[in-house]
Amino acid sequence: MSGADSHNLSSVDRLTVGTVGPPGRRTFLLQGRQGTLVVTLKMEKAQVAALSAYLAKVLEDLPSPDHLPEDLDLEDADEPSWAVGTLGVTYDELTDRVLLVAEEAVTEEEEEEAAVARFGATREQIAALVIRGAELVQAGRPPCPLCGYPLDPAGHACPRSNGHRPPAL
């Protein structure tokens, strides 16, 4: 990708996270809409977890949000524009908006400039995103009580019972 795939949604109508695919193969997505422009970005599960936790801490220092948006399903699960590499968050007191900045993941070999997406969201939208992100992360495959690895619907090769891999700590 390139900087040409950058987006600036300074006042989103909608901001959410969601998944596509079955547990164990889920793809996590960050999606924002402003007017008719819908931007969908691929994220890792750990990024969604970290973003939700960090935004929850940011909200602790701000006035309590009012009514939270309820419809947080993905609008369209088309192919994401690009994968998120880094995330940044800032709060603008003048507009009372939280600005979420996502930068494209690029490899050292790529000489193109990384794309950037900026999402300006209300405290209410951010609070709903925090809840939704935490729910999605928790909705993953349950851990094996013996080894801690995720239990797959098709079965589980537990290292404690057959030694295929070291236990998760």
N, C-alpha and C positions, 0 to 999 in steps of 0.2 A: 504494500500500500504506500501511500505518500501523504504529504501534508494536504494534498488536494481532497483527500477523504475526511478532512476535519469538519467538525460541526460545532456551531455555537447556538445552543438552545438556552437563551438567557432567562426565559420564563416558561418552564415546561407546563403543559396542561396535565401531563401524566408522567410519572416516573415509577418504575417497578423493576423487580428482578423475578426471574422465572426459570423454569427448566424445560427441556425437551428430552425425550428418551426415557427408557426404563431405569430403575435404580441400578447403580453400578455402571451405567453408561450415560448418565445424565450429562447434558451440556447446560451450563449455567449461563444465563443471559441477563444483561442490564439493558433496559429499554426506556427510552424517553420519547415523548411526543410533544411537539409544539406546532399547533395548527395542523397542517397536513403532512408535515415532516416527521417521520418515525425513524429513530436511530436505534439499532440493535447491535450490541457489542457482546462478544464472548468473554466470559470470565471463568476463573477456576473456582471451585468450591471454597478453597481456603481464602480467596480474595473476597468472596461474598461474606464469609464468616467474619473476616477481619474488618471489612467495611461496615457491616452491621454493628459490630462491637464498638468501633471507633465513633460512628455516628451517634450511637446511644450516649456515649460520653460527651460528645459535642452538645447534644440536646439538653443534658443536665445543667449546662450553664446558660441556657436560653429560657425565655418565658415558655410556659407550658403551651403545647399546641392545642388548637381548638378541635373541631370535628375532623377526623381522619378520613381520607378517601377509602372507599370500600372495595371498588373494583380494581384489583391489582393483577388480574390475569394478563398474560402477554397478548397483545393485539394481533400480532402476526409473527409466526415463528419462522420467517424466512431466514436465509443464510445471514449470519451476522456480518457487519461491515468489516470488522477486524477484531483481533484478540487484544484484550487490555493487558498492558505490561505494568504500568504504574498508575496509582490513584492519588489524588490530592483533594483536600477539602478545606474550604474557607467559608467564613460567614461574613456577609455584607450587612452591617447594621442599618445603612441608609435604605436599602430595599427590603430588609428583613428576609433575606434569601440565603440559603446555604448553596454554595457553589461546589459542585462535584466535578473535578477535572480528571478525565481518563486519557492516558497516553497509550498509543499503540505499542505492543510488544514487537521489537525489531531485533534482529540478530546483528552481530558485529559485522558480518559480511555484507549486509544490506547497506547501501550508501544513500538510500532515500531517507528523507526526513519523516520522522514518525508522525502519524496523524494524531490529532487531539480532538476530544469531544468535551464540551462544557455543558453542564446541565445546571441551570439555576432553579432551585426548588424551594417551596415554602417549608416551614417547620412541620406542617401537617403531612406534607408529602414525604419528607425525610423520616418522620416518626413511623409512617405506614411502611416505608421501605425497610426500616430497621426490623419491624415485626415480621414482615414477609421474608426477609433474608434469613432471620433466625429460624423461622418455621421451615424453610426449604432445607437448610443445613441439617436441622434435627430430623427431617423426614427421610433422611438417607437410610441406607441399610443398617440394621441394628448390629452392634458388635458381638462377636462370639464371646460368651462368658469365660471361656478358657484362655483364649489367646489375644483377644482384642481386635482381630482383623474383622472386616465386615462380613456378615453372613450373606451369601448370594442366594437368590431364589432357586437356582439350579443345583445348589449344593455347596459344601464348604470343605476344603482340604485343610483341616486344623493342624498346625504344626505341633501342637501338644499331643496329638494322638498319632501322627504319622511322620513328623519331622521334615516336612517339605520345605519349610522356611523358618527363620527365627521368629519368635513371638514379638508382637508389637508391644512397645512399652509406653 
